[in-house]
Amino acid sequence: MEKIGESFQNTSVADIVKRAREQSYEKRLTREQEKDIKDIGGILVPNAFQVPNEVVDDGWLKELGGAEIKVLIFITRKTFGFNKIGGDRIPLSQIIAGTGLSRQTAVSAIQVLEDCRLIRVVRGRSEDGVRKMNFYQLITRADYNRGKGG
């Protein structure tokens, strides 16, 4: 029998999600598969990044739509995940490619996250007015409290 870890190693993320959706809750893991998962330490590995607690604790995960969550996680990865706590310049094309969203949906999601004060966007423009890459920064609870005078 193929081990779960081995079956995931050579499978694209899209195929894993597709397979999970097709088989959702139809079949439970066998005892052998459960043992294999424990042996490989689960699917997520130490080579990962953190999502700020307030995304879950403050209810954002429940309220934001799929596109907003995708963009928020992508920006989190590109900033906090690369130890760029102060933010980073991220091309819109990279956000689109990394999330699988259309340009319009990605731009709308960015605007929602900005309006909700979860991210700060510094829109890039050259001196002659030509658009440049935007700078994205997560607004953490500490930033929010500082803005409230707390």
C-alpha positions, 0 to 999 in steps of 0.5 A: 500500500502506498504511504500517504507521504509518498503519494503527496510528494509527487502530486501537485497541490491542485491535484491534492485539493481536487482529490480531497474535494472528490473524496471528502469524508467518503473514506476514513484513513486506515490504521496503517495510514494513520501510523504513516502520518504520525511517522512523517510528522503530519503533512505540514513541516517545520519549513513553514510560516505563521499567520498572525493570531488575530486573523483567527482570534478576532474572527477575520477567518470567518468573515473574509471571503476566499479571495481575501484570505488567499491574498492575506495569506500570500502577503503574510508569506511574502512579508512575515514568511521571509522575515520582512516584518516591516513589509515588502514590495510585491508585484500584483502579477506575483499576487495573481500568480500565487493565488490563482485569482483574476486581476480584478478579484485580486485588486478587489481583495486587496482593497477589502483587506486595506479597508478592514485595516488588515494590510497597509498598501503604499502605492508606488509612483515615480516622480513623473506619475508612472505606476510602480510596484506597491509596498504591502505591510500587515497591520498587526494588533500592536499597530492597530493599538498604537493608532488608537492611542493605546 
